[in-house]
Amino acid sequence: MSTAELNGIKLNLISWINQLSDKELISFLDGIRLSRANEDWWNELSTVQKKQILSGIKDADEGKVIDSKDFWKKIKNV
C-alpha cells in the first residue's frame, strides 16, 4: 500500500469517526488506540492483580486446571 493510499484511508477514518455518535463504539475504538500504545499494561496493574495473574499462570503450568465444561457445570450446581 502506497503512502498516498494510506493517507486516504486515514482521512476516511477520521471523517467516519468524527460522525460517530455511538458511545460504545467510540469507547471501543479508544480502547484499541490505548491498547496499541507503547506502554506496557502490566505496569498499570495493582500488586494484587499481578499476584493473581502470576498465580493463575503457575496453576496452569502445574496442570491445576479444569475443563471449561466442568467449570460451568459446577457453577450451575452451586
N, C-alpha and C positions, 0 to 999 in steps of 0.2 A: 504494500500500500504506500502510495507516494505521500509526501508531506502535505501537498495540496488536498488530497483526498482525506487525510486525517484531520486537517483543519476544517474541512467542510463538515465532517461528521461531528466534530466538537461544537461547531456553531449550531448545527441542527439540535444537538443535545441540550445546549444552553437555552435555545429557544423553546424546546419542549419542556424542560424543567421550569422555566420561567412562567409557563402557562399552567403548571400543575396546581391543583387545589386539594388533592387527596393527601391529608396529613400523614396517613400511614405509609403511603408510597414515598413521600418526601423523607420521612424518618428512616425508611428502609434504605433509600439512596444515600442518605447521610451516614448511615451505618456502614455501607460499603466504602464510602470515602474515608471514614475513620479507620476502618479495618485495613486499609491499604497504606496507612501512614507508616513511617519508618520506625515508630516507637513500638517496643515490644509490649503487648498487652499483659504479659506476665508481671511486669513491673507495676502495673496498676492494681493487681490483686492484693487483698489483705493477707496477713500471715496465716490466718485461719483457712482462707480459701486455698492458698498454696499447699498447706499441710494436707487438706482434704484431697486435692488433686494428686499429690505425691503418694498418699495412702492408697488411693484407687489404682494408681499405676503399679504400686508394689503388690497389691492384691491380685491384679491381673497377671503380673509376672510370675506370681506364685501359684497361679491356677485357681485362685479363690474367686471364681465367677460362677454364675448360673445362667442358664439359657433364658432368653427373654420370655419365652412361652411360660416357663416355670415361674418366673418373676410375676407375670400378670395373673397367673392362677393364684398365687399366694396373696396378691393384692385383693383379688375378688373375694377371697375367702376370709378376709380379716373382718 
